[in-house]
């Protein structure tokens, strides 16, 4: 821009300078493509992909530990003269699964949401053709998929390791019928834990605080449930029940035991961390819905507020 151009420019108006950048004339993919890209990026972030080696240590280590029972089962089944499957699909070494998912959710849920909150980049996302709830929806889809991978891949490895040594099509079909309920139980675990983890992580932009809140909530409720069930086991037993009512209802406190109580109520026969709920089973289904709905509502309310700010 020359001095003459500056003199010729009317007072109170701006001047557009052509700096030589290339113009984009391609298609504008819109809202759906933005949500897909955000979901894919968040899924990668849940496993530390695209970041340094330190970010990958926790998810890879936890995933390896989760697969370990499936590997051991494959070795046991394949060892002559052959043995039956030693790990159940629907419970899959319950205490190990609960511990690994506790650490995974507490460590990785803040990775998906807390960093953006602390950096105040939500207005940049919302400057694109996105609605306020598209962001938490993409994060929930990504983290649910991440939890599914951690939970379901070991089940598939367990299944493959078992049928390779199975004799006859009837054995393979029996294993397949046992696998499907296990996959459905795993999906319920992934959805509920992902919703709870993201809802709690979205409360603060500090990752350490978010990790602590999630870990404390999941661990304390799990511990309290174990204590209450153990104490209630010594109570009087009704004639039509296999355990005292307090022991059958004690699992309503922790998300982990709520998931297992709902599993048993829906027909699961593998032993779990709590007694069979019997007539109290519907309460576990109700509590599962309540926890999920409360987590989703809290997540939506949080990002309506953030989006408005």
C-alpha positions in Angstrom: 0.0 0.0 0.0 1.5 3.3 -1.1 1.2 6.7 0.5 -1.2 7.7 -2.3 -3.4 4.7 -1.5 -3.5 5.7 2.1 -4.4 9.3 1.2 -7.2 8.1 -1.2 -8.8 5.8 1.4 -11.9 7.4 2.8 -11.7 8.2 6.5 -13.2 5.6 8.8 -12.8 2.7 6.4 -10.4 -0.2 6.3 -8.2 -1.5 3.6 -7.9 -5.2 2.6 -4.3 -6.3 1.8 -3.6 -9.3 -0.5 -0.7 -11.0 1.3 -0.5 -13.8 -1.3 -2.1 -16.6 0.6 -3.8 -19.3 -1.4 -7.6 -19.1 -1.4 -9.6 -22.2 -0.5 -12.2 -23.0 -3.2 -13.0 -26.6 -2.2 -16.1 -28.0 -0.6 -17.2 -26.9 2.9 -17.9 -30.3 4.6 -20.1 -28.8 7.3 -21.2 -29.9 10.7 -21.2 -33.7 10.3 -17.6 -33.8 9.0 -16.5 -31.6 12.0 -18.2 -34.0 14.5 -16.5 -37.0 12.8 -13.1 -35.3 12.8 -13.5 -34.3 16.5 -14.6 -37.9 17.4 -11.7 -39.5 15.6 -9.2 -37.0 17.1 -10.6 -37.7 20.6 -10.4 -41.4 20.1 -6.8 -41.2 19.2 -6.1 -38.9 22.2 -7.7 -41.5 24.5 -4.8 -43.8 23.6 -2.1 -41.1 23.4 -1.8 -41.4 19.6 -0.4 -38.2 18.1 1.3 -37.3 21.4 4.6 -38.2 23.1 5.6 -41.6 24.4 4.6 -40.8 28.0 1.0 -40.3 26.9 0.9 -43.8 25.5 2.3 -45.6 28.6 -0.9 -45.8 30.7 -3.4 -46.9 28.1 -1.1 -49.4 26.5 -0.1 -50.9 29.9 -3.7 -51.1 31.0 -4.8 -52.7 27.7 -2.0 -55.3 28.0 -3.1 -56.2 31.5 -6.7 -56.5 30.4 -5.7 -58.9 27.7 -3.5 -61.0 30.0 -6.3 -63.3 31.3 -7.4 -64.1 27.7 -3.8 -65.1 26.9 -3.5 -67.3 29.9 -6.8 -68.9 29.1 -5.6 -69.7 25.6 -2.5 -71.3 27.0 -4.5 -73.4 29.5 -7.0 -74.5 26.9 -4.3 -75.5 24.4 -2.2 -77.4 26.9 -2.7 -81.2 26.5 -4.9 -83.0 27.3 -7.0 -79.8 26.9 -9.1 -77.9 29.4 -12.3 -76.0 29.5 -12.4 -72.2 29.4 -11.3 -70.8 32.7 -12.5 -67.2 32.3 -16.2 -66.2 31.9 -17.2 -63.8 29.1 -19.7 -61.7 31.1 -17.6 -61.1 34.2 -14.1 -61.5 32.8 -12.1 -61.5 36.0 -14.4 -58.9 37.5 -12.0 -57.3 40.0 -9.2 -56.9 37.4 -11.6 -55.3 34.9 -13.0 -52.9 37.5 -9.6 -51.8 38.6 -8.3 -51.3 35.1 -11.3 -49.4 34.0 -11.2 -47.2 37.1 -7.6 -46.2 36.2 -8.3 -45.9 32.5 -11.4 -43.7 33.0 -9.7 -41.5 35.7 -6.5 -41.1 33.6 -7.9 -40.6 30.1 -11.3 -38.9 30.5 -9.6 -35.6 31.6 -7.3 -35.9 28.5 -10.4 -35.5 26.3 -12.1 -32.6 27.9 -10.0 -30.9 30.7 -7.3 -29.6 28.4 -9.8 -27.8 26.1 -11.5 -26.3 29.1 -8.3 -25.0 30.6 -7.1 -23.6 27.3 -10.5 -21.9 26.7 -10.7 -23.1 23.1 -14.5 -24.0 23.2 -15.4 -20.7 21.5 -13.1 -21.7 18.6 -15.0 -24.9 18.1 -18.3 -23.2 18.4 -17.3 -20.6 15.8 -17.7 -23.3 13.2 -21.0 -24.8 12.2 -21.4 -26.8 15.4 -24.1 -26.8 17.9 -23.3 -26.5 21.6 -24.0 -30.2 22.3 -22.1 -31.5 19.3 -18.8 -31.2 21.2 -19.8 -33.3 24.2 -21.6 -35.7 21.9 -18.4 -36.3 19.9 -16.3 -36.7 23.1 -18.8 -39.2 24.5 -18.8 -41.2 21.3 -15.0 -41.3 21.2 -14.5 -42.2 24.8 -17.2 -44.9 24.7 -15.5 -46.4 21.7 -12.1 -46.2 23.6 -13.6 -48.0 26.6 -15.2 -50.6 24.2 -11.9 -51.4 22.7 -10.3 -51.9 26.1 -13.2 -54.1 27.3 -14.2 -56.0 24.1 -10.9 -56.8 22.4 -9.9 -59.1 25.4 -13.2 -60.9 25.1 -12.6 -61.5 21.4 -9.1 -62.8 22.1 -10.6 -65.0 24.8 -13.2 -66.3 22.3 -10.6 -67.0 19.6 -8.2 -68.6 22.0 -11.0 -71.0 23.1 -12.5 -72.0 19.8 -9.0 -72.7 18.2 -8.8 -75.6 20.6 -12.5 -76.5 20.5 -13.5 -79.8 19.0 -16.6 -79.8 16.8 -19.0 -77.2 15.6 -21.3 -77.5 18.6 -18.5 -76.3 20.9 -17.9 -73.3 18.7 -21.6 -72.5 18.6 -21.7 -72.8 22.4 -18.8 -70.4 22.8 -20.4 -67.9 20.3 -23.7 -67.9 22.3 -21.7 -67.3 25.5 -19.7 -64.5 23.9 -22.7 -62.3 22.7 -24.0 -61.6 26.2 -20.5 -60.8 27.3 -20.1 -58.3 24.5 -23.4 -56.7 25.5 -22.3 -56.4 29.2 -19.1 -54.9 28.0 -21.0 -52.3 26.0 -23.0 -51.3 29.1 -19.8 -50.9 31.0 -18.2 -48.7 28.3 -21.3 -46.4 28.0 -21.9 -45.9 31.7 -18.2 -45.4 32.7 -17.5 -43.1 29.7 -20.5 -40.9 30.6 -19.6 -40.8 34.3 -15.9 -40.1 33.5 -16.6 -37.3 31.1 -19.3 -35.7 33.3 -16.9 -35.5 36.2 -13.9 -34.5 34.1 -15.8 -31.6 32.6 -16.2 -30.0 36.0 -12.7 -28.6 36.0 -10.0 -27.6 33.5 -7.2 -29.0 35.7 -6.4 -32.5 34.7 -5.0 -33.6 38.0 -8.1 -32.4 39.9 -10.3 -34.2 37.3 -8.4 -37.4 37.6 -8.6 -37.2 41.4 -12.4 -36.6 41.4 -13.1 -39.5 39.1 -10.7 -41.9 41.0 -12.1 -40.9 44.4 -15.7 -41.3 43.3 -15.2 -44.7 41.6 -12.9 -46.1 44.3 -14.9 -44.9 47.4 -18.2 -46.1 46.1 -16.7 -49.5 45.2 -15.1 -49.8 48.6 -18.2 -48.7 50.4 -20.3 -51.3 48.5 -17.8 -54.1 49.4 -18.0 -53.2 53.1 -21.8 -52.9 53.2 -22.3 -56.2 51.3 -19.9 -58.0 53.6 -21.6 -56.6 56.7 -25.1 -57.3 55.4 -24.3 -60.9 54.5 -24.6 -61.7 58.3 -28.2 -60.5 58.4 -31.4 -62.6 58.4 -32.3 -64.3 55.1 -35.9 -64.3 53.9 -37.3 -67.7 53.0 -37.5 -66.9 49.3 -34.1 -65.3 48.9 -30.5 -66.5 48.7 -29.0 -63.6 50.6 -30.2 -60.9 53.1 -31.9 -57.9 51.5 -29.2 -55.6 52.6 -26.6 -57.6 50.7 -28.7 -57.7 47.6 -29.3 -53.9 47.7 -25.8 -52.9 48.8 -24.5 -52.9 45.2 -26.7 -49.9 44.3 -24.0 -47.5 45.4 -21.1 -48.3 43.0 -21.4 -48.1 39.2 -19.4 -51.3 39.0 -21.8 -53.3 41.1 -24.8 -51.6 39.6 -23.6 -53.0 36.2 -23.1 -56.5 37.7 -26.4 -56.4 39.5 -28.2 -55.5 36.2 -26.2 -58.3 34.5 -27.5 -60.9 37.0 -31.0 -59.5 36.9 -31.1 -59.8 33.1 -30.1 -63.5 33.3 -26.4 -63.7 33.9 -25.4 -66.8 35.9 -21.7 -66.3 36.4 -20.8 -65.4 40.0 -20.3 -61.7 40.6 -19.1 -59.4 43.4 -22.6 -59.2 44.9 -25.1 -61.9 45.7 -27.8 -62.6 43.1 -30.3 -59.7 43.5 -33.4 -61.8 43.0 -36.5 -59.7 43.6 -34.3 -56.6 44.0 -33.0 -57.0 40.5 -35.2 -54.3 38.9 -33.6 -51.7 41.2 -30.3 -52.3 39.5 -31.8 -51.7 36.1 -33.4 -48.5 37.4 -30.1 -47.4 39.0 -28.2 -48.0 35.8 -30.7 -45.8 33.9 -30.5 -43.1 36.6 -26.7 -43.0 36.7 -26.5 -42.8 32.9 -29.2 -40.2 32.6 -27.7 -38.1 35.4 -24.3 -38.2 33.8 -25.5 -37.3 30.3 -27.7 -34.5 31.7 -24.8 -33.1 33.7 -22.5 -33.3 30.7 -25.0 -31.5 28.5 -25.7 -28.8 31.2 -22.0 -28.2 31.6 -21.4 -27.6 27.9 -24.5 -25.5 27.5 -23.0 -23.2 30.1 -19.5 -23.3 28.6 -20.9 -22.7 25.2 -22.9 -19.7 26.4 -19.9 -18.3 28.1 
